[in-house]
Amino acid sequence: MPGRDGTGPLGQGPIAGRRAGLGGRQGTTGAGPAGYCVCPKCGEKVTHTAGVPCTSMKCPKCGTTMVRSY
C-alpha cells in the first residue's frame, strides 16, 4: 500500500483513492435550496428560490443586489 490509504499498488481496493466518497463534487459551493436572500443595505429577507442565485435578485424595497444567508 504505497500511500497507506488502502488503495493497493494500482489504485484498486476498498477505498480507490483518497477522494473516494466525495462523488466528484470537489470545489462546489452551491448552498442548496433552503435559506434566504438578504439585502445587505436594508436587511429585507426573502425566501431563496431553488435555481435562482441570490446575487441575481434585487431587493424589493431598495433595489440593492441580494446576498445569500442561511
PyMOL commands that set and color helices and strands:
alter all, ss='L'
color gray80, all
select helices_A, chain A and resi 54-56
alter helices_A, ss='H'
color red, helices_A
select strands_A, chain A and resi 36-38+45-47+67-69
alter strands_A, ss='S'
color yellow, strands_A
deselect
rebuild
show_as cartoon
